[in-house]
Amino acid sequence: MVSALEKLGIDVSKDLLIKDISSNFKYYLLTKNDILLTKEYQILVRDGKIASQIFIELEKIGISNVSIDRLDHSKIEQFRREVKINAHYSRKK
C-alpha cells in the first residue's frame, strides 16, 4: 500500500496516519482461530484527481474497503457567506 501511495506522489511520512488498530485476540483465546488484525489508515489528499487515483490503486492491490471521511476546501468560509447571501436574497423575492 505504501509503495502504491508513493507512486502517486503521496508523502507517506506526512500524509499517511494510522487512525485505528484492532484485533480479535480475545476471541482467539476461546476459539483458537486465527487472529484477525485490522488497521485503519487516514490519508490526507489535496485534490479530487489524486483521491480517485488512490481508490483505483488501492483496489488494484486488493484493498476495497475505502471511504472518504471528510471533505474541505480552502475557500469554505467564502462559499458559506455566498450561500447565506443568496438565501437571504431569494427569500425577499
C-alpha positions as CSV (number, residue, x, y, z in Angstrom):
1,M,0.0,0.0,0.0
2,V,2.8,2.4,0.9
3,S,4.6,2.0,-2.4
4,A,1.3,2.4,-4.3
5,L,0.7,5.7,-2.5
6,E,4.3,6.9,-3.0
7,K,4.0,6.1,-6.7
8,L,1.1,8.6,-6.8
9,G,3.2,11.3,-5.1
10,I,1.8,10.9,-1.6
11,D,4.3,11.9,1.1
12,V,3.5,9.0,3.4
13,S,5.7,10.3,6.2
14,K,3.4,13.4,6.5
15,D,0.1,12.4,4.9
16,L,-0.5,8.8,5.9
17,L,-1.6,8.2,9.5
18,I,-2.8,5.1,11.4
19,K,-6.2,6.0,12.6
20,D,-7.1,2.8,14.4
21,I,-5.8,-0.7,15.1
22,S,-7.9,-3.6,16.4
23,S,-7.8,-7.4,16.7
24,N,-10.0,-10.2,17.7
25,F,-7.4,-11.6,20.1
26,K,-9.9,-12.0,23.0
27,Y,-11.9,-14.5,20.7
28,Y,-8.7,-16.4,19.9
29,L,-8.4,-17.5,23.5
30,L,-11.8,-19.1,23.2
31,T,-11.9,-20.4,19.7
32,K,-8.3,-20.9,18.8
33,N,-8.9,-19.5,15.3
34,D,-6.5,-17.2,13.5
35,I,-6.1,-13.7,15.0
36,L,-7.5,-11.0,12.8
37,L,-5.7,-7.7,12.9
38,T,-7.4,-4.7,11.4
39,K,-5.7,-1.4,10.7
40,E,-7.4,1.8,9.6
41,Y,-5.4,4.5,7.9
42,Q,-6.1,8.1,7.1
43,I,-4.6,9.7,4.0
44,L,-4.5,13.5,3.6
45,V,-5.3,14.3,-0.1
46,R,-5.3,17.8,-1.5
47,D,-7.3,17.3,-4.7
48,G,-10.1,15.1,-6.2
49,K,-8.0,13.7,-9.0
50,I,-5.4,12.2,-6.6
51,A,-8.2,10.9,-4.4
52,S,-9.8,9.0,-7.3
53,Q,-6.3,7.6,-8.3
54,I,-5.8,6.4,-4.7
55,F,-9.1,4.5,-4.9
56,I,-8.0,2.9,-8.2
57,E,-4.6,1.9,-7.0
58,L,-5.8,0.5,-3.6
59,E,-8.4,-1.6,-5.5
60,K,-5.6,-3.0,-7.7
61,I,-3.7,-4.3,-4.7
62,G,-6.9,-5.8,-3.1
63,I,-7.9,-3.0,-0.7
64,S,-11.5,-2.2,-1.4
65,N,-12.8,-1.0,2.0
66,V,-12.0,2.6,1.3
67,S,-14.1,5.7,2.1
68,I,-13.9,9.5,2.2
69,D,-14.0,10.7,5.8
70,R,-14.1,14.4,5.3
71,L,-14.1,17.0,2.5
72,D,-12.8,20.5,3.0
73,H,-12.0,23.4,0.7
74,S,-9.6,26.4,1.2
75,K,-12.5,28.8,0.4
76,I,-15.1,27.2,2.5
77,E,-15.9,30.3,4.5
78,Q,-16.3,32.3,1.3
79,F,-18.7,29.7,0.0
80,R,-20.7,29.8,3.2
81,R,-21.1,33.6,3.0
82,E,-22.2,33.4,-0.6
83,V,-24.8,30.7,0.2
84,K,-26.2,32.9,3.1
85,I,-26.3,36.0,0.9
86,N,-28.1,34.0,-1.9
87,A,-30.5,32.5,0.5
88,H,-31.3,35.9,2.0
89,Y,-32.0,37.5,-1.4
90,S,-34.1,34.5,-2.6
91,R,-36.4,34.9,0.4
92,K,-37.0,38.5,-0.4
93,K,-38.3,37.7,-3.9
